[in-house]
Amino acid sequence: MTVTSEHSSTAVAPESPAGAQASGSSPVRAGSRVVIIGGGPGGYEAALVARQLGADVTVIEARGMGGSAVLTDVVPSKTLIATAEWMTLTESAVELGIHVGDGHPSVDLGKVNERVRSLAAQQERDIAGRLEKEGITIINGHGRLGPASAGCGTRLVYVDVDGSGEEIELEAEMVLIATGATPRELPDAKPDGERILTWKQLYELTELPEHLIVVGSGVTGAEFAGAYTQLGAEVTLVSSRVRVLPGEDEDAATLIENVFKRRGMTVLSESRAQSVTRTDDGVLVTLADGREITGSHCLMAVGAIPNTKGIGLEEAGVKLRESGHIEVDRVSRTTAFRVYAAGDCTGVYPLASVAAMQGRIAMWHALGDAVSPLSLTAVAANIFTAPEIATIGVTQAQIESGEVDGSISRLPVARNPRAKMLGIKEGFVKVFSDNATGVVTGAVVVAPRASELIFPLSIAVTHRLTVDEVANVFTIYPSLSGTLGEAARTLHHVEDDDVY
């Protein structure tokens, strides 16, 4: 089977950490016991694969199946963003001949968040039901890695069930750590769950913030800042960098920042938050240069730290990086015997899709199935702003720096006929190709539903299709995807012997 993952500016998983060879030197046979600590995408996807291959599988999860991705992170945030997206549909109403009246749409945030929580809970039940149907045991509790049993090829796992403080002991031939990560907190900006919030705490709000100050302009900060602006809140985005989304394609980030400003957001670039404190009726954000900003609420979006403390990892021989992330190789092995790890706790790439693939790879490898090592070159990533930003593969910066010998095609979405019909004016498509072979090596799509539009280009990158092969595929007319084919056609290279 083929395994794909995505590009990133973060460090690539090492080929093989010291001692990792021992952790997977011989496959765990079907029928053996597999214990998974953490029920997020890395954990529950791994559980399904392990069960498919005949293992006796137990998943330990303290909060609910799906973990943070389902309960407080991906599912809730994208549900909120989907609601916010409806607020942008009237932007082109006048141009399209639609009269929207003198009033403006309003949002009942209490009902929005009630729906968000309901959908997250339903997804958790669906995942748990699927695992139980497959015969996977689910234990509600906190897992801790124990020592290896000498000469037996097994390892102990201790579980504090339901927070009772009393531990039960499990024995396993293989253990997967998939404990995820937690929002990073700053010493002088401690979240209180009421006015100073992490992204996990936003869904308890019952009223739209009058003025939301978002500290951090990475993916999480940009997504929430954009969503709350669309919902009608006054938003100030505090960015310590020159522009929002500093790790993304520069043209895409610049476009999104301009869209933010057009919609009324205040963006404070090169501004670092020093502290956040409560006031009588809101918050006070003090910047490093002495400026002060007052608002009703503050969202802290300054990264995440891995959940790797206090679960017996180092004592069991699992090597941690200085950041606290678990060191793994490209088949998810750690440095401890038959202990694997997947997801945000490894720091390979903070995406649910990558966590799930790491978990699957771990099981395929441990249980002796066919497996390809994780590659960070061919999984698409998406930022759910409006418009969305989808990326895959090689970046323009790599081509312009000379690191990669490639060509770039960029076409504006606004000239696409379907975009004109829909009133879409902002966005573009970039396609990158290898100069020697014409193979599609990367792409950037900035458009509504870019997360869907990137898929054909993901196929092209993954299966090494040339720009000519992509260009020779029929596209619907009119369709936004027609611009993908057009971008590929512009990269066609005519050789001298092709001309008659």
N, C-alpha and C positions, 0 to 999 in steps of 0.2 A: 504494500500500500504506500501511497505517496503522502508525505507530511509536509505541510507548508506553514510558514509563520510570516511575520512582517518586519519591515525595515524599522530601524529605530536609531536614535542618537545615543541610546544607552549601550552599555557594554554587552557584547554577545556572550552567551553562555560558553564557558570554556570547553575545550574538546574533552578533557577528562581531568577532574580535580584529583589531587593526590589521594590515593586510596580508593578511588571510585571503582577501579577494576574489580576489587573484591566484592563491591556491593551488588554486582550483577554478573559475577563470573559464571554462574550456572543458573538456568531458568528455574523459577518456581513452578512446579508441575500443577496441572489442573487438579482441583480438589483440595489444594492447599489453602491455608487461611491468609486472607489479606485484610489488613486493618487500615482504614483511611481516616486521618484526623483532619476534619474540615469538610463541610458539605457544600462548598461553593462549586462553580463550574469545573475547576480542576478536580475536585473530589468526586462529585456525582457522575461526571462523565467517565472518570476512571473506574468508578464502581460498576457502571454498566458494561464497560469493556471486560473487566475482570470476571464479572458474572457470566458474560457471553462465552468466555474462555474456560468456564468451569470451576472458577475459584469459589470458595466460601468467603463472602465479603461482608464486612461490618464497617459502617460509616458512623463516626462520632461527630456530632454537631451540636453546639450549645444553643443556637438561636432558632434555627429552622433550615430545612433543606433549600439549597440555593445560596445560602450564606448571605454576605453583604451585597453581592451582585444583584440578588433578587430582592432582598428585603429593604436595603437602604441606599444602594448605589445605582446600578445600571437600569434596572427595571423602573424604579420610582422616578429617577431623573429624566429618563426618556419619555415616560408617561407625562410628566409635567411639561416637558418641552413640546410634546405633541399637542397639548392643550394650547400652549403659547403660540404655536405655529398658526393656529386658526385666527389669531389676532392680526396676522400679517396679510390675510387674504383680501382685506379691503384696501390695501395700499394702491392697487391698480384699478379700483372700482370705477372711478370717474372716467379713466381712459377707456375702460371696457363698456362704458355706457350704463353703469349701474349707479342708481341714486341710493346712498346709504343713510340719508337723513342728516339732521343737525347734531344728533347725539353720537356718542362713541360707545362701542361695546364695553361692558364692564365684566369683572371677574369676581366670582364668589370663591375666594381661595380656600375657605373651609370645605366647600363641596369638592373643589379640585383635589385637595389633599386627601379627602375621604376616599375619592375614587382611586387616587394613587396608592394608598395603603391597601385598599380592597384588591386591586389588581396584583399587587405584590404578594398578598396573602394567598390569592388564588393560584398564582404561579408556584408558590411554595408547596401548596397542597398537591398540585399536579405532579411536581417533581417527586415528592415523597410517595405519592401513589404509584408512580411508575417504578420506583426502586423497590417498593414493597411487593408489587406484582411480579417483579423479576426474582424475588426471593432474597433480597438484600436486607440484612439486619441494620436498623437505624437505632442508635443510642443517643438520647438527649443528654449531653454532658460535655465535659472538658477532658481532652485526652492529653496524656503526657508520655513521652517516649522513655522506655526503660532499657535495661541492659540486654545485650545478646546472651543467649544461652550457650554456654561453652559446648562445642562439638555437636549441637543439635540443629543448627541452621535456623533457629527461631529467635524471636525477640519478644520481650514483654512490653505491653502497653497498659498503662494505668488510666482508669477513667473515673473522674468525679462525676457521678450521675446526678443530674438536676441540681448541681451546686450544693449537695448535701454535706460535702466534706468527707464522705466515706467513699473510698475508691474500690472499684472492682478491677480484677486483673485479667487481661486478655493475652493470649499467646498467638503470634503470627509468624508465618514464614516471610512475609514482606509487609512493609509499612510505607504508606504514602503520606507525606506532610503537605497539607493544602490549607494552611491557616490564614492566608490572606494578609491584609494590611489595615491599618487604622489611620484616620486623619491626623496629620502632624499638628501639634499644638506649640505655639510660641509662649515663652515664659511670661511675657507681658500682654498676652491676649488670650486669656483662658476662656474657652467657651462656657457659657452658663445655661445653654439650652433655651433661653428666652430672648435675649437681645444679641448676644454674641454666639454665633452658631457655626457648627461644622455642616457639611453637606448632608450628613446623616440626620441632622436635627431639623431641617427645614420643613419636613412634612407634618410637623405638629402645629404649624402656623395656621390660624383661623382667619386672619385678615391680611390683605396685601400690605407689605411694608410701605410706609410713606416715602422713605428714602433708604434704600439698601446700599450699603457700602460693601463692595466685594474686594477683598484683599487677595491678590494672586491672579495673574492673567494667563495661566496655562489653560489646558483643555477644560478642566472642571470650572475654573473661575469664569472663563469666557462663555461656556455653555449656560451657566446659571445667570450671569450678568445679562446675556442676550435674552434669555427666557423671561426674566423679570421685567426687563425693559418692554418686551412685547406684551406682557400682561398688564402693563400700565403703571408700574412703579417707577419712581425716580431712582436712577442707579448711578453710582460713581464707582468706576473700576480703577483700583490702585495697582499699577504695574511697575515692578522694579526694573523692567527692561525697556528698551527703546520702543518696542511695539508689543501688542498683544500676541499671544501664541508664538513666542520666540523660537520654539523648536520646529515650527512648521514652514512650509513653502512661503517664501517672503511675499510673493505676489498675492497669495491667498490670504495671508495674515493682514496685509495692508488693506485688501478689499473688505475684509470683515470688520476691521477697525473703523473704516470709513462708513460702513453700514451702521455700526453701533452709534457713531456720532450723528449720522443722519436721523436716526430714530430718537435722538435726544439724550443718549448716554454721555456722561462726562468721563473721559478717559485721562487719567493722570499718569503719563509715561515717566520713566526714570524716577519713580517716587517709591521709596521703601517705607513700609509701615513700621514704626518703632513700638507702638503700644496701642491697645484698644481697651477702653474702660467704660463702665456703665455710667450713665447720667440719670437724672430724675426721670426723664421720659425717652431715653434713647441711648446712643453710644457716642463716644468721642474717640476718633482715630487720630493719633499724633504721628506725623511723618518724621523721618530722620532729619530733615532739614528744618524742623520746628513748626511747619504748617499744621493746622488742626482742621479736621473735617467732622462735622456733626451729622448724625443720621438717626434714623429710628432703629435700624438693625445693622449688624455687620456679619457677613459670611466670610469665614476664614477658609481659603482654598490654597494652602501653601504646601501641598504635597502630602505624602503618606509614609508611615513607617511600618516595617514588617512585623507581624505578630509571631515573633520567634523567641520571646523571652519567657522564661519560667516553664518551659515544656520539655526540659531534659535533653535538648539537642546536643549541646557541646559535651555534656557528660557521656552521651552515647556515641561520641565520635563524629558528629556532624559538624563540618567546618562552616563557620559564618564569616561573611565579609565584614569589613569595618562598619558598613552601614547597617549590619544586622541581618542582611539577606542571606539565605541559604545558598551555598555554592553548589551548583549542579553542572553536569555535563550535558551534551546534546541529546541524551536519552533519559534525562531527568534523574540520573543517579547522584546521590550525595557521596560524601567520603565515608559513610558508615555502611556496614554490611547489610545489604538488601533494604536499605532505606532510601526512598526516592522522595522528590519534592516537586510541587507544581504550583503555578500561579504567582500572585503578587508577593508571596513570601520569598520567592527566588529573585525578584528584581529583574527578570529577563525582559519582560515587557508588560505593562499594567493593563492588559486587555483580557476580557473574559474568553475571547476566542483563543488566545494564546494559552491561557491557563487550562482550558479544556483540552487543547492539543497536547500540552505537556503531560497532563494526566493520562490521556490515552496512550501516548508514547511510553510512559512508565509501565503501564500494564502490558502492552504488546511486548516490550522488552523483557520484563520480569517473567512473564508467562510463556516466553519462547515463541511468540508469533512473529510474523514478518514485520519489520519496522524500518523506517528511514529516520535518521537523526533530525532534530529540529533545525529548520533553516529560517533565518530572519530576513529573507529577501522577497517573499512572495505572498504575504497575507495583507489584505487591505485594512487600513484603519480609517475611521470616520470621526469627524467632530460635528456634533449635532447643533451647530449654530444655524441661523437662517440668513443666507443660504448655507448648506452643509459643505464641509470640506472633506473629500475622500482622497486618499493617497495610497500608492503601492510602489514598491520597488525603488529603483534608483531615483535620486533627487536631482533637481536642476543644479543645486550647489555642487554636487559631485562632478557633474559634467563641466560646469564653468571653471572649477578649480583644476581640471585636468586629471582628476582621480579616475574618471571614467571617460572613455572616448565615445561620445555619443552626440546625437542630434536632438533638437527640441522643436516641437510644433506646438504653437499656442493659437487657439481660436476662441473668440468671444462667444458666449452663449447667446447674447442679444441678437446676433444676426441669424440665428436658427429660426426657421419659420414657425415651428411649434412654440418656441419661446415668445415670439411676437404675439401669437394668438393668446397666450396665457398672461401677457403683460410682464414677462420676466426680462429685466434689463441688466441684472448684475450676475456675473459669473463667467467662467471660462473653462476650457478643456486644454490640458497639456498632455502630450504623449512624448515619451523619450524612447529613442531607439539606438541600438549599437551600430556604430559606423561601419564595422567590418562585415556584419552579418545581416543587418536590417531587423534583427530580433527586437521586439518590444521589451524594453527593460524597466519601464516605470511610467507612472501617470499621476496627474492631479486633476480632480474634477471639483469645481466649485459651482454648485447649482442646487436648486431644490431637489431633494431626493438623490443627492450625489451618492449616498450609501447604496442605492440600487443601480445607479448608472455605472459605478466602478466595476461591476461584476464582469462584463465582457473583457475589460482590460485586465482584470485579475486572471481570467482564463488565459489571456494572451501571454502574460508574464510567466505564469506557472508552467505553461506548456511550450514556452519558447516559440510562440508564433511570430512570424515576421510582420512588418507593417503592411506588406502586400497581401498576406493572407487575411489580415484583419480587414483591409480595404475592400477585398473581394467578397465579403459577406454582405448580403442584402440587409439594409435597414429599412424600417417603416418610414414612409413619407406621408405626412410630416411627423417627426418624433425628435425628442431631445437627443436620443441615441444616434441620430444621423450625424451629429457633430463629432462623435467618436470615430466613425468611419471616415469622415472628411479629414480629421486630424491625421489619421493614419495615411491617407492618400497623399497628403502634403509632404510626407517623409519618404516617398518613393524616390529611390536614387537611380538615375539613368546612367548605365555604364556606356562607355564609348561603343562597345560592340553590340549594344542594344539598338543603336540608331542606324537606320538603313537609308 
